[in-house]
């Protein structure tokens, strides 16, 4: 009898736990289906599951995954339960109310496509990072204790060990431990999938007057902020930074100011994973130079690799007072970096803003229009 590898493979798949059919793609994707009651305009979203989700994020591992469900336009949003498999299955239903569309006449019926027009579904998937190793080990150690006497002895030993460790750690800068505790994020955004409503897919007649769609699978795409139509829409490999440049002139020309404000950072999921390989928090630094000499700078607090980050404009600003005749000697240098375990500085991206740089148009426009801020995107190289 001839052996069929495909049949054998399908047999294994049907018996594998948490196996989802999906579209057959090896990329991360999410499955869902919808059902609609045309009269009441109640829409039910069923989140089926996801597949091929990443599990490692630098030093951290994904403890589980959840999905945020939202219909636009609309204000309601829901979250699924946490599932610990990288091929999670939810099969959870969420109810939404479509915004009614006024008919031209009181008795005139609105067709299905008109009801659904302008609506779309957004599914954002998050990874919840596992607890730190130290806490996990403590819990495991506590469970293996068999008696109160042993527990007391272990507690005494742990207290001594902790005190000795604290004495050793105190020789280091306290800011390092504080920063690492504050900047570790429990959630990591993997991406999102969207779907514009198509009335042609509501083909299944369900119970209680509902009509439904078949299972729909969509790729999970990285979330990135949109660019203005005048900007380059290509996603930069090193990431992009939105900045606001402001030049203010003075009456005598001796107290002109050049000011840079850092607004937000964005990068792709692939870039974020590359940054996580350094296993260290990141920082941003913006320096204003005059005649190639650093005069002033702003440096962010350390943060973990992410696809999107924002800063408060009031604090993320650097300003230089300069003589008007020396404006052609002023330049701005921005760097994205980290320090590895050996305390060696690593520059992950850098950019320069001046009259001879790639952003000379924005620079010159600010100088021509004093007092008017110019916001634009800078690509890290």
C-alpha positions in Angstrom: 0.0 0.0 0.0 1.4 3.3 -1.0 2.4 5.6 1.8 1.0 9.2 1.6 3.1 11.7 3.6 0.3 14.3 3.3 -2.2 12.0 4.9 0.1 11.2 7.7 0.9 14.9 8.3 -2.9 15.8 8.3 -3.4 12.9 10.9 -0.8 14.4 13.2 -2.3 17.9 12.8 -5.8 16.8 13.8 -4.4 15.2 16.9 -2.2 18.1 17.9 -3.3 20.2 20.9 -4.2 23.8 20.1 -3.9 23.2 16.4 -5.6 25.8 14.2 -6.3 25.5 10.5 -5.5 29.1 9.6 -4.4 30.1 6.1 -1.3 27.9 6.1 1.1 30.9 6.4 4.1 30.7 8.6 3.7 34.4 9.6 1.7 35.5 12.7 -2.0 35.7 12.0 -5.3 35.8 13.8 -8.6 34.2 13.1 -12.1 35.5 13.7 -15.7 35.4 12.4 -18.7 37.7 12.7 -22.5 37.4 13.0 -25.0 40.2 12.5 -28.7 40.7 13.4 -29.8 43.1 10.6 -32.9 44.4 12.5 -31.3 45.1 15.8 -27.9 45.9 14.3 -26.2 43.8 17.0 -22.9 42.6 15.8 -21.1 39.7 17.4 -17.3 39.2 17.0 -15.9 35.8 17.7 -12.1 35.7 18.2 -11.1 32.2 17.2 -7.4 32.1 17.8 -3.9 33.0 16.6 -0.9 31.1 15.3 2.9 31.5 14.9 3.2 34.1 17.7 6.7 35.0 18.9 7.5 33.8 22.4 10.9 35.4 23.1 11.5 39.1 23.8 15.2 39.6 24.7 15.6 38.5 28.3 11.9 37.9 28.7 9.5 35.2 27.6 5.8 35.6 26.8 3.7 34.3 29.6 0.6 34.5 27.5 -1.4 36.4 24.9 -4.6 38.4 24.7 -6.5 40.4 22.1 -8.1 43.8 22.3 -11.3 44.0 20.1 -12.7 47.2 18.8 -15.2 48.3 16.1 -14.8 51.6 14.4 -16.7 53.9 14.6 -17.6 53.1 18.2 -16.4 53.6 21.8 -16.7 50.0 23.2 -13.6 47.8 23.3 -13.1 44.4 24.9 -10.2 42.1 25.8 -10.0 38.3 25.6 -8.7 36.1 28.4 -5.0 35.3 28.7 -3.9 32.2 26.8 -0.5 30.7 27.4 0.1 28.9 24.1 1.9 30.6 21.2 -1.0 29.1 19.1 -3.7 30.3 21.4 -7.4 29.4 21.0 -10.0 31.8 22.5 -13.4 31.2 20.9 -14.7 34.2 22.8 -17.7 36.3 21.6 -18.1 40.1 22.0 -21.2 42.1 21.3 -21.2 45.5 19.5 -24.0 47.9 18.4 -23.6 49.3 14.9 -24.4 52.9 14.6 -27.8 53.2 12.8 -28.0 54.8 9.4 -31.0 57.0 8.8 -33.2 56.0 5.9 -34.6 58.5 3.5 -38.1 57.5 4.3 -39.6 56.1 7.6 -40.6 52.7 6.0 -37.6 52.5 3.7 -35.3 49.6 4.4 -31.6 50.1 4.4 -29.6 47.3 2.6 -26.9 45.4 4.3 -24.0 47.0 2.6 -25.3 50.5 3.6 -25.5 49.3 7.2 -21.9 48.1 7.2 -20.4 50.9 5.2 -17.7 52.8 7.1 -17.3 50.2 9.8 -14.1 48.1 10.3 -12.8 45.7 12.9 -9.5 46.1 14.7 -7.8 43.3 16.6 -4.7 44.2 18.5 -2.7 41.4 20.0 -0.5 41.7 23.1 2.1 39.4 24.7 2.2 39.5 28.5 5.7 38.9 29.7 6.4 36.3 32.3 7.3 37.2 35.9 11.1 37.8 36.6 13.1 34.6 37.2 13.9 35.6 40.8 10.2 35.7 41.7 9.5 32.4 40.0 12.3 30.7 41.8 11.0 32.0 45.1 7.6 30.6 44.4 9.0 27.2 43.4 11.3 27.1 46.5 8.3 27.9 48.8 6.3 25.0 47.3 9.1 22.4 47.9 9.2 23.1 51.7 7.8 20.2 53.6 7.8 21.5 57.2 7.6 24.7 59.2 11.1 24.1 60.7 12.6 23.8 57.2 10.7 26.9 56.1 12.1 28.9 59.0 15.6 27.7 58.3 15.3 28.6 54.6 13.9 32.0 55.5 16.8 32.7 57.8 19.3 31.7 55.1 17.4 33.8 52.4 17.5 36.8 54.7 21.2 36.5 55.2 21.7 36.0 51.5 19.6 39.0 50.6 21.4 41.2 53.1 24.8 40.2 51.6 23.5 40.7 48.1 22.2 44.1 49.0 25.6 45.1 50.3 27.2 44.1 47.1 24.7 45.7 44.9 24.9 49.0 46.9 28.4 49.5 45.3 26.7 50.0 42.0 24.6 53.1 40.9 21.2 52.9 42.4 19.7 54.3 39.3 20.4 51.2 37.3 18.1 49.0 39.5 15.5 51.7 39.7 15.4 52.1 35.9 15.3 48.4 35.2 12.3 47.9 37.5 10.4 50.9 36.2 10.9 50.4 32.5 10.1 46.7 32.2 6.7 46.5 30.5 4.4 43.6 31.3 2.7 44.0 27.9 4.4 43.9 24.5 2.3 44.9 21.5 2.8 42.3 18.7 0.7 44.1 16.1 -2.8 44.4 14.8 -5.1 43.1 12.2 -8.0 45.1 10.6 -10.9 44.1 8.4 -13.3 46.3 6.5 -16.8 45.0 6.6 -17.9 43.3 3.4 -21.6 42.4 3.1 -20.8 39.6 0.6 -19.2 37.5 3.3 -22.3 37.4 5.5 -23.6 34.3 3.7 -24.3 31.8 6.6 -27.8 31.8 8.0 -27.6 31.2 11.7 -30.2 30.8 14.5 -32.3 33.7 15.8 -32.2 35.7 12.6 -28.4 36.1 12.6 -26.3 36.0 9.4 -22.6 35.2 9.7 -19.3 35.0 7.9 -17.0 32.0 7.6 -13.7 31.9 9.5 -11.5 34.8 8.4 -7.7 34.9 8.9 -5.7 38.1 8.7 -1.9 38.7 9.1 -0.8 40.5 12.2 0.9 43.6 11.0 3.3 45.9 13.0 1.7 49.1 14.3 3.3 52.3 13.1 2.2 55.9 13.3 1.2 57.4 9.9 3.3 60.0 8.1 2.1 63.1 6.5 1.5 62.9 2.7 4.5 65.1 2.1 6.8 62.7 4.0 8.5 59.5 2.9 6.2 56.6 3.8 8.9 53.9 3.8 9.5 52.3 7.1 13.2 52.8 8.1 15.2 49.7 9.2 16.6 51.5 12.3 13.4 53.3 13.3 12.1 56.8 13.0 11.7 59.7 15.4 9.2 62.6 15.2 10.7 65.9 16.3 9.6 69.5 16.4 12.1 72.2 15.5 11.6 75.9 16.5 13.7 78.9 15.8 13.1 82.2 17.5 14.9 85.4 16.6 15.8 88.2 19.0 15.7 92.0 18.4 19.5 92.4 18.6 20.4 89.1 17.1 22.5 88.1 20.1 19.9 85.9 21.8 18.3 83.9 19.1 17.2 80.4 20.1 17.2 77.0 18.4 14.9 74.5 20.1 14.3 70.8 19.4 11.5 68.7 21.0 11.4 64.9 20.8 7.8 63.7 20.3 7.7 60.0 19.6 9.6 57.0 18.4 8.4 54.2 16.1 10.0 51.1 14.6 8.9 47.8 13.1 8.5 44.6 15.1 11.6 43.2 13.3 13.7 46.3 14.5 12.4 45.9 18.0 13.5 42.2 18.1 17.0 43.2 16.8 17.2 45.8 19.6 16.2 43.2 22.2 19.3 41.1 21.3 21.4 43.7 23.2 19.5 42.7 26.3 19.7 46.2 27.7 17.3 49.2 28.0 17.6 52.0 25.4 17.9 55.7 25.6 17.6 58.7 23.3 20.0 61.7 23.3 19.6 64.9 21.4 22.5 67.3 21.3 22.8 70.8 19.8 26.3 71.7 18.6 27.8 75.0 17.6 31.0 74.9 15.5 31.1 71.1 16.1 31.2 71.6 19.9 28.3 70.2 22.1 26.6 73.0 23.9 23.5 71.4 25.4 21.7 68.1 25.3 18.6 66.2 26.4 18.7 62.5 27.4 15.7 60.4 28.0 15.2 57.9 30.8 15.9 54.4 29.8 13.2 52.3 28.2 12.8 48.8 26.9 12.7 48.2 23.2 9.3 48.9 21.8 7.5 49.7 18.5 6.1 53.0 19.8 7.1 55.4 22.5 6.1 59.0 23.4 7.7 61.8 25.5 6.3 64.8 27.3 7.1 67.9 25.1 7.7 69.9 28.3 10.6 67.7 29.4 11.9 66.3 26.1 13.2 69.6 24.9 16.7 71.0 24.4 17.3 74.7 23.6 20.4 76.7 22.6 20.9 80.5 22.7 23.0 81.5 19.8 24.3 84.6 17.9 22.4 85.0 14.7 25.6 85.2 12.6 26.6 81.7 13.9 23.4 79.9 12.8 25.2 78.3 9.9 27.5 76.6 12.5 24.7 75.1 14.4 23.7 71.4 14.0 21.7 68.8 15.9 22.8 65.3 16.5 20.3 62.6 17.7 21.3 59.1 18.8 19.5 56.0 19.9 21.7 53.8 22.1 22.2 51.4 25.0 24.9 50.0 27.3 25.5 46.3 27.2 26.5 44.1 30.1 30.1 45.3 29.9 29.0 48.9 30.2 30.0 49.5 26.6 28.0 52.1 24.7 26.2 50.8 21.6 24.8 53.3 19.1 21.7 51.6 17.4 20.8 54.6 15.3 21.8 58.2 14.6 20.7 61.2 12.7 21.9 64.8 12.0 19.8 67.9 11.3 21.6 70.9 9.7 21.6 72.9 6.5 23.7 70.2 4.7 21.8 67.1 5.9 18.9 65.2 4.5 16.6 67.5 6.5 18.0 70.7 5.1 14.5 71.8 3.8 12.9 71.6 7.2 16.0 73.3 8.8 15.9 76.2 6.3 12.1 76.6 6.5 12.4 77.1 10.3 15.1 79.7 9.9 12.9 81.6 7.3 9.9 81.5 9.5 10.9 82.4 13.1 8.4 81.5 15.8 6.6 78.8 13.7 7.4 75.2 14.8 8.1 72.6 12.2 7.3 68.9 13.0 8.8 66.2 10.8 10.1 62.6 10.9 13.8 61.8 11.2 15.2 58.4 10.0 17.9 56.7 12.0 20.9 55.5 10.1 
